[in-house]
């Protein structure tokens, strides 16, 4: 067991390799689930009859779920303590439901059922993932944060390799890879069964091999680190500006209705208006002296983010816009341009879809090696911000190469560059954030930080389909140009994160 609750030490004990392994191993299983989702959901949706330009709309479930779930789980995991710990109950329950959703996903009878199952799967994965980010910060001293998040990234990469490559491996083992009309190939079906079992067992390993620090120990650690206690909403003014957000949302809704724009744009206006309403309610509760509640904490902490977190938020916004474009459109791009088919029922399309699994496995495999062996030593020499900027620029070049390459094998070179960017995205921002916010609020700040992972995904899901429809309905290759452009902006924005 790691993290002995009986210790009276004022500082966290340093973790050896076994301790670091146990703390992060659960993420190996969680990422198997995310990889299966990312590499196969477009394929499942198209196999069930969805058109290319409506894919982004169906993917809205995933980021919207994260936007709602992660701050809530972060808030409550900060304030939870029971016989099973602080974070572990959340990622155990999330893993249980995520495993069940993975096993049930291949049996979805139609598009609506598949979209609902994706919602359940992503909610459960987020319930597990959010506490794991804070768990590393809880268990490790500041000087081990980079090592902890680097090893977590290595597990993410390894899990994603397995999750992404499983359909391809099953195909080469003789399992049927061609689906009947409105059906899902056996390679995908069996991969989801394997992924569900692996996810649950990996999270169970971390639950059984780690022991969390008790609240009094965490307080001593924070004092030893010189951290002031986090301010409660009662100690600060609630942010104004709620009506402005509501008006902005209303204007967007009116424009969409008046000009008969795509219906998914209604979501953008509704989210802005909902955030404005949340600020109004939180301000009213604060005026009544009722500040110690979920809404007041979330709104107050969001409005008073540390300066470094705000700068990192802009980086995350651009980075995850590019990544979400990649996850949605790589399958149709590779199938159409490298394998010559846009028909989801054709052998060529399914061969292309399986190759996307290999490409995704490749960038995740690169990430698994790059995080501990390339980026961590480089960050010690030139700093985390400079390292992250270089990695993101490499990722942008990787996306740009899709416009010029037509040999599927050569895309593996593109994935090396994307893999380095992915490794840095999973490690550097979280290492910088964990060392700059109060440990007593680490869960809620990690959850709020996820908003800048989710908001760009929502924008991509609501806007990209419209752009595809109106400008290049049969040419998905141009989505990779968008991805390259926004990833370059992320690299430039990183230079402000000193």
N, C-alpha and C positions, 0 to 999 in steps of 0.2 A: 504494500500500500504506500502511496505517496501523499505527502502533506499531513503529517501526524497532528491530530487535533489537540493532543496533550502538550505540545511544545509551548514553552513560555518565551521563546526567542522573539526579539523585537523586529527581526528581519526575516523575510522568507528564506528558507533554506534553498541553496542552489540545487537544481535538478540535474541528475545525470542523464545519460542517453535513454535509459529505461524509463525514467520518469517523464521525459519529454515525449517519448513514444506513446506511453499510456494516456497522457493528457490529450493527445491529438489523434489517436488511432480511429476514434469514432468518425472523424471527418472522412476517412477513407470510404466508409460505407455510405455516408450521406452523399458524397460526390459520385458514387456509382449511380445512385438514384437520379441526381441532377444530370449526369451524362446521358443516361438512357432517355431522359425527358428531352434534353436539348437536341440529341442526334436523331430522335425518332418521332417526335410529336408532329412535325410537319408531314412526315411520311404517313403517319397514321391518319391525320386529318385528310390528306389528299387521297389516301386509299379508301376512306369512307365517303369520298365524293366532293370534298371542298375544292374550290378553285384557287389558283395561285394568288390572285389579288385580295382574297379574303383571309389568307393565312394569318396576317398580323392581327386581325380582329380577334381570332380565336386564341391567340397567344396573350391577350390582355389579362386573362385569368392569373397567369403566373406573377407578373410584377404587381398587379393590384393586390393580390393576396399578401405579398411581402410587405407592401406599403402599410397595410393594416395590421398585420400580425407582429412584425418584428418590434416596433416600439412598445406594443402591449406586453409581449413576452419579456422584453428587456426591462421594462418598469417592474413587473412582478417578480422577475428573477433577482433583481437587486434587493427586493424586500422580502424574499422567501428564505426561511430557514426551517428545516424539519430534519427528522432522523436520517433522511436520504440525501441531505445536503441542500445546496442553494441553486445550482444550475442543473445538476444531474436529473432531477425529476422531469424537467422540461424536455431535455433532449432524449430521454428514454421514451416518454409518451409520444413525442413527435415521431420517433423512429418506428414505433409500433404501428401507428396509423399510416405512415408513409409506406412501410412494407406491405400493408394490406392494400393500399391504393395501387402500388406497382403490380401486385398479383392480379388485381381486378381490372386494371386498365385494358389488357388485350381482349377482355370480354365485353367491352362497351358496345352496345347494339347499334349505335348511330352517332352522328356528329354531336348532338346535344349531350348525350351520355358521356362521350369522350371528353368534351369541354368541361363538364361537371367533375369528371374524375381527375382531370388535370388540375382543377381548382383545389380539390381535396389533397392531391399529391403535393402540390406546391405549398399549400398551407402547412401541411405536416412537415415537409422538409425545412420550411422556415422556422417552425417551432423548435426543431432540433438544431438548426444551424446557428441561430442567433445566440443562444447561451454558450455555444462552443467558442465563438469569438471572444466573449467576455471571460470564459473559463480560462483561456490562456493568460489573459491579463491578471486574473485572480491568483493563479497558481505560481506565476513566475515573477521574479524581481525584474526591475526595469532593464538591467543590463542583459537579461536573457530574453527580452521580448522579441528581438529580431530572430534569435535562434528558434524560439517557439513558433513564431508565425512562418518562418522558413520551413520548418519540419511539417507544420500543418499544410503548407503549400505543396510539399512533396507528397503527402498523403492524398491531397486533393488531385494532384496530377496522376498518381498511380491509380486511384479509384476511377478517375475519368477515362484512363486508358482501358481499363477492364470493361467499364460500362459502354464505352463507345465501340470497342472492337468486338464485343461478344456476338452481335448478329453476323459479322463477317466471318468469325471463326466457326460459328455453327453452320454457315453456308458451306464452308470448306470441309466440314465434317459430314456433309450429305443431307442436312436438314433443308426442307423446302424453303426457298427464298422468294417465291412468286405467289402473290395473293390472287385469289379469285376476285371478281368484281365486288366492290363494297366489303372487302375483307382485309385481314392483316396477316402477313406472312408468318409462318411458324418460327422463323429465325427471330423475329421481333417478340413473338409471344413467349417463347422459352427464355429469351434474354431478360424479359421483365420478371419472370419467376425467379431466375437466378439472382437478379439484382435485389429483389425484395428480401430474400434470405440473407444475402451478404450485408445489406444495410443494417438489418436488425442485429446481426451477430457482431458486427464491428462496433456499433454503439454500445452494445451490452458489454463488450470488452472494457471500454473506458469506464462505464458505470461500476464494474466489479473490481477494477484495478486501481482506482483513484479514491481518495478521501479528501473532501473539501475542508478548507479552513473555517473555523467557527467565527461568528460575527465579532467576538471580542479580539480574536487574533487579527482579523482584517483591520480592525480599528488601530491596533498596535502597529501593524505594518504601515498603514497610512501615516501615522504619526512619525514613525521612523523615517519615512520617505519625505517628511516635511510638507505633506499635503494638508491644506486647510479643509475643514469639513465642507461638504457641498451645501450650497444655499438651497433652502426650501422655497417654494413659491411664495410663502408668507413673508419671506425676507426680501422680496424684490417685486417690482411693479410688473403686472401682467401687460403684455404688449397690446397696443391699440392697433388700429388699421383693419379691423374686421370688415367694416362696410366696404372699404376699397377692394378687398378680395372678392366680396360678394358681387359688387358691381362688375368687376372684371370678368367673373364667371358668367354673369348674366349677359354681358355684351357678347361673349363668345357664343353662348347658346342662341342669342337672337340672330347673330350673323349666320350661324349654321342653318337655322330654320328659314330665314329670309332668302338665303341664296341656295337652299336645297343642297348643302354640302353633305359629304359622307357622314352617315349616322354615328360612326365611331368618334367623331369629333365632339359629340355631345358629352362624352366622358370627361374630356379636358375641362370644359366649362363647369361641369358638375363638381369636379374635384376642387377647382379654385373656389367656388361658392361654398362648398362644404368646409374648406379650411377657414374661410372667413367666418362662418357660423361658429366653428370651434373656438376661434379667438374671442368672439363676442361672449359665448357662454363661459369660457374660462375667466374672462374679465369680470363678468357678473358674479361668478362664484367667489372670486378673489375679494370683490367689494363686500360680500356677505361674510367674509372670514372663513370661507370653506375652500381652502387652498390645497389641502393634503388629499388629493384624489388623482386618479389616472389622467384625466383631461388636463388639469392644471399643471401637472408635472410635465406631460408631453409638450404642451404648448409653451410653457415657460422655458423648458430646456431647449426647445427648438429655436426660440427667439434669442436666447442668450448663449449660443454656441461659442466656444473659445475661438479666437481669431484663426489659429491654425486649422481647426476643423472646417471653418468657412472656406478657406483656400483649398483644402483638400476636397471639399464638396464640389467645387467647380471642376476639378480634375476628374472626379468620379462621374460627374454628369456626362462629360464628353467621352470618357473611356467606355462606359457601359452602353452609351448609345451605339458605339461601333460594335461592341460585342454582341448586342442584341440583334443588330442587323445580320451579323455573321450567323448566329444560331438559326434565325428564321429562314434565311435565303441561300445558305451554302448548298443545301440539298438540291433545290431547283436549278441553281447556277451550274453545279458540277454535272448533274444529270443532263442538262440541255446542251452545255457548251463542250464538255469533255467526253460525254458518252452518247450524245446525239439524240436524246429523247426527252420530251416533256410530258409523256404519257405515263402516269403512275402505275398503270397495269402492265407496262412492257418490261421484258427482261432487262433491256438496256437501262431504263430508269432505275430499276431496283439494284442493278449492279452499281450504278452511280451512287445511289443512296448508301449502299454498303461501303463504298470507297470513302464517302464522307465520314462514316464511322472511323475509318482508318486515319483520315486526316485529323479528325478531332482527337483520336487517340495519340497521334503524333505530337500535336501541340501540347497536349497534357503531359505526355512523356517528357518532352523537352522541359516543361515547367517543373516537373518533379526533380529533375537534375539541376536546372538552372538556379532555382531558389537557394538551395544550401551551398552549391559549389561554385556558382558564378556571381549571383547578385549579392549574397551576404558578404563575401570578401570584397567585392567592388564597393559596396556601401561603406565599409570600414575605411576605404581609401579616399573616396570622393564625396561621401555623404549620401544619405538616403534619397534626397530630392533629386540630385543630379543623376543618380543611378536610375531612378524611376523615369525621368525625362528621356534618357537614352533608350530605355527599354520600350517606352511607348512609341517613340519615333520608329524603332525597328518594326513594331507591330503595324504602324501605318504603312510602311513599305511592303510588308507582307500582304496586306489587303490590296494595295495598289497593283501588286503583281498578278492578281486574278484577271485583270483587264487585258493582260498581254500573253499569258500562258494558255496553251490549249492541250498540253500533255498532262494527263492526270498524275503521272509519276512526278513530274517537276513541281507540282503543288506541294510536295513534301518539303521542298526548300522554303516555300512561303510559310509553311506551318512552323518551321524552326524560328523564324522571326516573330510570328504570332505567339508562339509558346513562351518566348522570353518576356514579351509584354504581359502575357497572362500570369506568369510567375510573379512578376513585379506587382501587378494589380492585386494579387491575392495576399501579398506580404507587406510591401512597403507602406501603403496608406494605413493599414491596421497597426503596424509597429509604431508609426509616428503618432497615431491617435491614442493608442493605449498608454503611451508615456506622457501624454499631455493633458489628460482629463482626470478628475478625482476618481479613485478606485471605487468609492461608494456609489458612483453613478455610472460605472462603466457599462453596465447592461443597457441602460436607457440610451446612453450616447452611442453605443454600437447599433442599437435599433434605429435611432434617428439618423445615424450615418447611412443606414441602408436606404433611407428615402432618396439619397442621391445615386443609389444604384437603381432604384425602382422607377423614379420619375422619368428619367430618360427612356427607360424601356416602355413606359406608358405612352410617351410621346412618339416613339418609333412605332408602337403598335397602332396608335390612332392616326398618325400622319403618313407613315410609309405606305400603307395600303392605298391611300388617296393619291400619293405621288406616283405609285406604280400604275394605277388605273388611268391616270390622265396623261402621263408623259412617256412611259415605256411599258405598256401592259404585257408585252411578250418578250421583253429584254431585261430579265432580272440581273444581268451582269452589272448594270449601273449601280445597283445597291452597294457593291463593293467599293465604288468610287466615293460614295457617301461615307462608308465606314472609314476609309483611309483619311478623308478630310477631317472628320471629327476626332479621330485618334491623334492627328497632328496637333489639333487645338489642345487636346489633353496634355500632350508633351510640353507645349509652350506654357500652359497654365501651371504645370508642376514647378517651373522655375521660380514661382512666387512662394513656394512652400518651404521657407527656410526655418 
